[in-house]
C-alpha cells in the first residue's frame, strides 16, 4: 500500500534544487507512484511565490503541472472546521498544513520546518526516507 504523505513546500524546494537530497528521493517516490502525496492550497501558494520570485513563471508552471498531476491538493474550504480545532497549537503559517494532515488522519507530515516538532506525524525528509528503509543522504533535507 502506498502511504499517504503530506509534503511541506520546503520538501519540493529542496527536492527540485538538490538532486542528491532526501527531499529529491521523496519526490522520486512520488514520481514512481510509491507514495501518495498530499499538499494544501497554502503549499501551492508558497511554491508559486518561491518559483516566480527566484526563477520565473515558466518554472512555476512546470512545478504546478507536476504537482497537479501527481499530488492530491486539499483546498481551504475542505479544512475550515479542522483549522479551527488546531488554531493556536501551531504557528499560523503552518496551520493549514497541520489541519490538512489531521483531517485526513495522515501518519506523516514531511517537513524540514521545526515548527512541526512535537506532533507525532512530523518527520524530517531524512527520517522519513530512513523509516521507509531507504538509504538516506547525510543532510536532514
C-alpha positions in Angstrom: 0.0 0.0 0.0 1.2 3.5 -0.9 1.4 5.6 2.3 -0.3 9.0 2.0 2.2 11.7 2.9 1.8 15.4 3.5 4.7 17.3 1.9 5.6 20.8 3.0 6.8 23.3 0.4 10.4 23.0 1.7 10.5 19.4 0.5 9.7 20.5 -3.0 12.1 23.4 -2.9 15.0 21.2 -1.7 13.9 18.3 -3.9 13.9 20.3 -7.1 17.1 22.1 -6.4 19.3 19.4 -4.7 19.1 16.1 -6.7 21.1 14.2 -4.1 18.9 15.3 -1.2 16.5 13.2 0.8 13.8 15.6 -0.5 14.7 14.7 -4.0 14.4 11.0 -3.1 10.9 11.6 -1.7 9.9 13.4 -5.0 11.3 10.3 -6.8 9.0 8.1 -4.7 6.1 10.4 -5.7 7.1 10.2 -9.4 7.3 6.4 -9.2 3.9 6.1 -7.6 5.3 4.6 -4.4 3.8 7.3 -2.1 0.6 9.3 -2.3 1.4 12.9 -1.9 -1.0 15.4 -0.3 -0.5 19.1 -0.3 -2.6 22.0 0.9 -3.6 25.0 -1.1 -1.1 27.0 1.0 1.8 24.8 -0.1 0.8 25.7 -3.7 0.8 29.4 -2.8 4.2 29.1 -1.1 5.7 27.3 -4.1 4.2 29.7 -6.6 5.7 32.7 -4.7 9.1 31.0 -4.4 9.4 29.8 -8.0 8.2 33.0 -9.6 10.5 35.1 -7.3 13.7 33.0 -7.6 13.1 31.6 -11.1 10.3 32.6 -13.4 6.7 31.9 -14.3 7.7 29.1 -16.6 9.4 27.3 -13.7 6.3 27.7 -11.6 4.2 26.4 -14.4 6.3 23.2 -14.6 6.1 22.7 -10.9 2.4 23.3 -10.8 1.8 20.8 -13.7 4.0 18.3 -11.9 2.1 18.7 -8.6 -1.4 18.8 -10.0 -0.7 15.6 -12.0 0.7 13.6 -9.1 -0.5 15.0 -5.8 -3.8 15.5 -4.1 -4.4 19.2 -3.5 -6.6 19.9 -0.4 -8.4 23.3 -0.6 -9.1 25.6 2.2 -12.9 25.1 2.1 -12.3 21.4 2.8 -10.4 22.0 6.1 -12.2 25.0 7.5 -13.5 23.1 10.6 -10.2 21.4 11.2 -8.3 24.6 11.1 -10.5 25.9 14.0 -9.6 22.8 16.0 -5.8 23.4 15.7 -5.7 27.2 15.7 -3.2 28.4 18.4 -1.5 25.0 18.6 1.0 25.8 15.8 2.1 29.0 14.1 -0.4 30.4 11.7 1.8 29.9 8.7 1.6 26.1 9.3 -2.0 25.8 10.5 -3.3 24.9 7.1 -0.7 22.1 6.6 -1.5 20.6 10.1 -5.2 20.9 9.6 -4.9 19.0 6.2 -2.9 16.2 7.8 -5.2 15.9 10.8 -8.4 16.0 8.8 -7.1 13.2 6.5 -5.7 11.3 9.5 -2.3 11.1 7.9 0.6 9.4 9.6 3.3 11.6 8.0 3.9 15.3 7.7 7.3 15.6 6.0 8.9 18.9 6.5 12.2 20.5 7.4 10.3 23.1 9.4 10.9 22.7 13.1 7.5 24.2 14.0 6.0 20.8 13.5 8.3 19.3 16.2 6.1 17.8 18.9 3.5 16.5 16.5 3.8 12.7 16.2 3.2 12.9 12.4 6.3 15.1 11.8 9.3 13.6 10.0 12.2 15.4 8.5 12.9 14.3 5.0 15.9 12.3 6.2 13.9 10.5 8.9 11.1 9.7 6.5 13.5 8.2 3.9 15.2 6.2 6.7 11.8 4.9 8.0 11.0 3.6 4.6 14.2 1.6 4.7 15.9 3.6 2.0 19.5 4.9 2.1 19.3 8.5 3.2 21.7 11.3 2.3 23.7 12.9 5.1 21.7 16.1 5.2 18.3 16.5 7.0 16.7 18.0 3.9 
